[in-house]
Amino acid sequence: MAVSLGVFSGMRFVAAQPHSGNLLRSVTMAVHVPRKGLGKPGRLLVTSATVSETPSSPKVRGIMKPRKISTEMQAICGVDEISRTQALKQIWAYIKENNLQDPENKKIIICDEKLKKIFAERDQVGMLEIAGLISPHFLK
């Protein structure tokens, strides 16, 4: 099945996707369409083609990779292994659930006992500091 993606200054872009069961996922081709009177009618010239395959299992890396965390962080997250992004989501959920943002300046977090253990015993933390302060709690 081929779908025309449009014509742009004499070039027609076509995307094709074969039936399922084939390893080929998608094909994109740039097809040169001659202007009227400049070429033989009914002929198209393929100038480039690319084939892309979807990887079978993408590797999880960086901040998306689950890692073991300290017991202080486990008290808030509830698991012993979590990714940085999910840990930040859990911490923000805890902050909002317990209404720990300063009412006058929402960028300031007022720490309770659990958060003090994570945020180096500080009473207040800026919201941009949270990502840096949780780094020591991810074990290697």
Buried (B, 14 or more C-beta within 10 A) or exposed (E): EEEEEEEEEEEBBBEEEEEEEEEEEEBBBBBBEEEEEEEEEEEEEEEEEEEEEEEEEEEEEEBEEBBBBBEBBBBBBEEEEBBBEBBBEBBBEBBEEEEBBEEEEEEBBBBEEBBBBBBEEBEEBEBEBBBEBBEEBBEE
